[in-house]
Amino acid sequence: MTTSTPIRIGYVTRIERFSAAHRLNSVHLSAAENIALYGKCNHTSGHGHNYK
């Protein structure tokens, strides 16, 4: 009779968080056209997202 040792499985989880920003803007459009087309994504400081 043989006995088998159970396989031990372990998990390591790491959660990262980061922020990213971008700006949508076209040099081919006027400032008013960029604002109308891209809205808050055209802000001069950028438009951000937080990721987890």
Distance bins in CASP14 RR format, pairs under 12 A and 6 or more apart:
PFRMAT RR
TARGET T0000
AUTHOR 0000-0000-0000
RMODE 2
METHOD distances of the structure
MODEL  1
14 52 0 0 0 0 0 1 0 0 0 0 0
15 51 0 0 0 0 0 1 0 0 0 0 0
15 52 1 0 0 1 0 0 0 0 0 0 0
16 50 0 0 0 0 0 1 0 0 0 0 0
16 51 0 0 0 0 1 0 0 0 0 0 0
16 52 1 0 0 1 0 0 0 0 0 0 0
17 49 0 0 0 0 0 1 0 0 0 0 0
17 50 1 0 0 1 0 0 0 0 0 0 0
17 51 1 0 0 1 0 0 0 0 0 0 0
17 52 1 0 1 0 0 0 0 0 0 0 0
18 48 0 0 0 0 0 1 0 0 0 0 0
18 49 0 0 0 0 1 0 0 0 0 0 0
18 50 1 0 0 1 0 0 0 0 0 0 0
18 51 1 0 1 0 0 0 0 0 0 0 0
18 52 0 0 0 0 1 0 0 0 0 0 0
19 46 0 0 0 0 0 1 0 0 0 0 0
19 47 0 0 0 0 0 1 0 0 0 0 0
19 48 1 0 0 1 0 0 0 0 0 0 0
19 49 1 0 0 1 0 0 0 0 0 0 0
19 50 1 0 1 0 0 0 0 0 0 0 0
19 51 1 0 0 1 0 0 0 0 0 0 0
19 52 0 0 0 0 0 1 0 0 0 0 0
20 46 0 0 0 0 0 1 0 0 0 0 0
20 47 0 0 0 0 1 0 0 0 0 0 0
20 48 1 0 0 1 0 0 0 0 0 0 0
20 49 1 0 1 0 0 0 0 0 0 0 0
20 50 0 0 0 0 1 0 0 0 0 0 0
20 51 1 0 0 1 0 0 0 0 0 0 0
21 40 0 0 0 0 0 1 0 0 0 0 0
21 41 0 0 0 0 0 1 0 0 0 0 0
21 43 0 0 0 0 1 0 0 0 0 0 0
21 44 0 0 0 0 0 1 0 0 0 0 0
21 45 1 0 0 1 0 0 0 0 0 0 0
21 46 1 0 1 0 0 0 0 0 0 0 0
21 47 1 0 0 1 0 0 0 0 0 0 0
21 48 1 0 1 0 0 0 0 0 0 0 0
21 49 1 0 0 1 0 0 0 0 0 0 0
21 50 0 0 0 0 0 1 0 0 0 0 0
21 51 0 0 0 0 0 1 0 0 0 0 0
22 38 0 0 0 0 0 1 0 0 0 0 0
22 40 0 0 0 0 0 1 0 0 0 0 0
22 41 1 0 0 1 0 0 0 0 0 0 0
22 42 0 0 0 0 0 1 0 0 0 0 0
22 43 0 0 0 0 0 1 0 0 0 0 0
22 45 0 0 0 0 0 1 0 0 0 0 0
22 46 1 0 0 1 0 0 0 0 0 0 0
22 47 1 0 0 1 0 0 0 0 0 0 0
22 48 1 0 0 1 0 0 0 0 0 0 0
22 49 0 0 0 0 1 0 0 0 0 0 0
23 34 0 0 0 0 1 0 0 0 0 0 0
23 35 0 0 0 0 0 1 0 0 0 0 0
23 38 0 0 0 0 1 0 0 0 0 0 0
23 39 0 0 0 0 0 1 0 0 0 0 0
23 40 0 0 0 0 0 1 0 0 0 0 0
23 41 1 0 0 1 0 0 0 0 0 0 0
23 42 1 0 0 1 0 0 0 0 0 0 0
23 43 1 0 0 1 0 0 0 0 0 0 0
23 44 1 0 0 1 0 0 0 0 0 0 0
23 45 0 0 0 0 1 0 0 0 0 0 0
23 46 1 0 1 0 0 0 0 0 0 0 0
23 47 1 0 0 1 0 0 0 0 0 0 0
23 48 0 0 0 0 1 0 0 0 0 0 0
24 34 1 0 0 1 0 0 0 0 0 0 0
24 35 0 0 0 0 0 1 0 0 0 0 0
24 37 0 0 0 0 1 0 0 0 0 0 0
24 38 1 0 1 0 0 0 0 0 0 0 0
24 39 0 0 0 0 1 0 0 0 0 0 0
24 40 0 0 0 0 1 0 0 0 0 0 0
24 41 1 0 1 0 0 0 0 0 0 0 0
24 42 1 0 1 0 0 0 0 0 0 0 0
24 43 0 0 0 0 1 0 0 0 0 0 0
24 44 0 0 0 0 0 1 0 0 0 0 0
24 46 0 0 0 0 1 0 0 0 0 0 0
24 47 1 0 0 1 0 0 0 0 0 0 0
24 48 0 0 0 0 0 1 0 0 0 0 0
25 31 0 0 0 0 1 0 0 0 0 0 0
25 33 0 0 0 0 0 1 0 0 0 0 0
25 34 1 0 1 0 0 0 0 0 0 0 0
25 35 0 0 0 0 1 0 0 0 0 0 0
25 37 0 0 0 0 1 0 0 0 0 0 0
25 38 1 0 0 1 0 0 0 0 0 0 0
25 39 0 0 0 0 0 1 0 0 0 0 0
25 41 0 0 0 0 1 0 0 0 0 0 0
25 42 1 0 1 0 0 0 0 0 0 0 0
25 43 0 0 0 0 1 0 0 0 0 0 0
25 44 0 0 0 0 1 0 0 0 0 0 0
25 46 0 0 0 0 1 0 0 0 0 0 0
25 47 0 0 0 0 0 1 0 0 0 0 0
26 33 1 0 0 1 0 0 0 0 0 0 0
26 34 1 0 0 1 0 0 0 0 0 0 0
26 35 0 0 0 0 0 1 0 0 0 0 0
26 36 0 0 0 0 0 1 0 0 0 0 0
26 37 1 0 0 1 0 0 0 0 0 0 0
26 38 0 0 0 0 1 0 0 0 0 0 0
26 41 0 0 0 0 0 1 0 0 0 0 0
26 42 0 0 0 0 1 0 0 0 0 0 0
27 33 0 0 0 0 0 1 0 0 0 0 0
27 34 0 0 0 0 1 0 0 0 0 0 0
28 34 0 0 0 0 1 0 0 0 0 0 0
28 37 0 0 0 0 0 1 0 0 0 0 0
29 35 0 0 0 0 1 0 0 0 0 0 0
29 36 0 0 0 0 1 0 0 0 0 0 0
29 37 1 0 0 1 0 0 0 0 0 0 0
29 38 0 0 0 0 1 0 0 0 0 0 0
29 42 0 0 0 0 1 0 0 0 0 0 0
30 36 0 0 0 0 1 0 0 0 0 0 0
30 37 0 0 0 0 0 1 0 0 0 0 0
30 42 0 0 0 0 0 1 0 0 0 0 0
31 37 0 0 0 0 0 1 0 0 0 0 0
31 38 0 0 0 0 0 1 0 0 0 0 0
31 39 0 0 0 0 0 1 0 0 0 0 0
31 42 0 0 0 0 1 0 0 0 0 0 0
31 43 0 0 0 0 0 1 0 0 0 0 0
31 44 0 0 0 0 1 0 0 0 0 0 0
32 38 0 0 0 0 0 1 0 0 0 0 0
32 39 0 0 0 0 0 1 0 0 0 0 0
32 42 0 0 0 0 0 1 0 0 0 0 0
33 39 0 0 0 0 0 1 0 0 0 0 0
33 42 0 0 0 0 1 0 0 0 0 0 0
34 40 0 0 0 0 0 1 0 0 0 0 0
34 41 0 0 0 0 1 0 0 0 0 0 0
34 42 1 0 1 0 0 0 0 0 0 0 0
34 43 0 0 0 0 0 1 0 0 0 0 0
34 44 0 0 0 0 0 1 0 0 0 0 0
35 41 0 0 0 0 1 0 0 0 0 0 0
35 42 1 0 1 0 0 0 0 0 0 0 0
35 43 0 0 0 0 1 0 0 0 0 0 0
35 44 0 0 0 0 0 1 0 0 0 0 0
36 42 0 0 0 0 1 0 0 0 0 0 0
38 44 0 0 0 0 0 1 0 0 0 0 0
38 46 0 0 0 0 0 1 0 0 0 0 0
38 47 0 0 0 0 1 0 0 0 0 0 0
39 46 0 0 0 0 0 1 0 0 0 0 0
39 47 0 0 0 0 1 0 0 0 0 0 0
40 46 0 0 0 0 1 0 0 0 0 0 0
40 47 1 0 1 0 0 0 0 0 0 0 0
40 48 0 0 0 0 1 0 0 0 0 0 0
40 49 0 0 0 0 0 1 0 0 0 0 0
41 47 1 0 1 0 0 0 0 0 0 0 0
41 48 0 0 0 0 1 0 0 0 0 0 0
41 49 0 0 0 0 0 1 0 0 0 0 0
END
